[in-house]
Amino acid sequence: MTKEYAVIFESPYYIDMGPKTLILGGKPIQDLFKSERNETTKIHVVKISDGTVQSFDSGLWSFVFHFGNAYMKDENTIVAEASHFTEPATDPFKVFWKRRL
């Protein structure tokens, strides 16, 4: 967030928390992650004072791990610093998952 705007990244990588999953359960969390490999990340900028939204398509698949800082460089430029992953064919959390044998 900046003083005037909230910046929201909509990634094509998400946790499937549909009703069937919630009711039946029993799956390890790593099995609930889904990736829409042919989709791109959308960025939504919300003006805090009146709630108006401007949306942009980044043109690339990405998943943001962590947001650092956001600020206005000038009247027409918002900078949002974030670490992200950009390989849609690879699970960004693969190194962390442990499977039961």
WOQUI-V467692 format. One record per residue. N is the residue number from 1. OMEGA is omega in degrees with one decimal (none if undefined). D_CENTER is the distance of its C-alpha to the mean C-alpha in Angstrom with 2 decimals. Layout:
N&OMEGA&D_CENTER + N&OMEGA&D_CENTER
This chain:
1&168.7&15.02 + 2&177.3&18.26 + 3&-174.0&21.53 + 4&-172.5&21.11 + 5&168.4&17.45 + 6&-179.3&14.14 + 7&-175.7&11.16 + 8&177.5&8.02 + 9&178.1&4.97 + 10&-175.2&4.66 + 11&174.5&3.57 + 12&178.6&7.02 + 13&-170.8&6.74 + 14&174.4&7.64 + 15&179.5&10.79 + 16&-178.4&13.74 + 17&178.8&15.48 + 18&-178.3&18.01 + 19&-179.6&21.54 + 20&179.4&23.10 + 21&-178.0&20.83 + 22&-177.7&21.39 + 23&-176.0&25.13 + 24&177.1&25.99 + 25&175.4&23.69 + 26&180.0&25.15 + 27&172.5&22.33 + 28&-175.7&20.80 + 29&-179.1&17.13 + 30&178.0&16.44 + 31&-179.5&17.92 + 32&179.8&15.48 + 33&179.8&12.37 + 34&178.7&12.13 + 35&173.3&11.03 + 36&-170.6&11.99 + 37&-179.1&13.38 + 38&179.8&14.93 + 39&179.1&12.10 + 40&179.3&10.29 + 41&176.3&7.23 + 42&177.6&8.54 + 43&-179.4&9.07 + 44&179.6&11.10 + 45&-176.6&13.77 + 46&175.5&15.85 + 47&-172.5&19.37 + 48&-174.7&20.19 + 49&-177.6&23.91 + 50&176.5&23.90 + 51&178.1&20.48 + 52&-175.9&20.41 + 53&169.6&17.18 + 54&-178.8&16.75 + 55&-178.9&14.08 + 56&173.9&13.64 + 57&-177.5&12.65 + 58&-178.6&11.74 + 59&178.8&13.91 + 60&175.3&12.11 + 61&175.3&9.85 + 62&176.1&7.41 + 63&-179.2&5.04 + 64&178.0&5.16 + 65&-173.0&7.78 + 66&177.0&9.42 + 67&179.6&10.23 + 68&-172.1&13.91 + 69&172.8&15.62 + 70&179.6&15.62 + 71&177.7&18.94 + 72&179.2&20.92 + 73&173.3&22.75 + 74&-175.4&25.01 + 75&-176.4&25.32 + 76&-175.4&23.15 + 77&173.8&20.58 + 78&176.2&17.63 + 79&176.1&16.39 + 80&-179.6&13.08 + 81&-177.6&13.37 + 82&171.9&10.61 + 83&-176.3&10.95 + 84&-178.5&8.95 + 85&-173.3&10.07 + 86&179.4&11.36 + 87&-174.6&13.63 + 88&-178.3&12.78 + 89&-177.7&16.10 + 90&177.6&15.60 + 91&-178.0&13.89 + 92&-179.4&12.13 + 93&-174.8&13.72 + 94&-177.6&17.04 + 95&-176.7&18.97 + 96&-174.1&18.46 + 97&174.4&19.39 + 98&-180.0&23.05 + 99&173.1&24.80 + 100&179.1&27.92 + 101&none&30.97
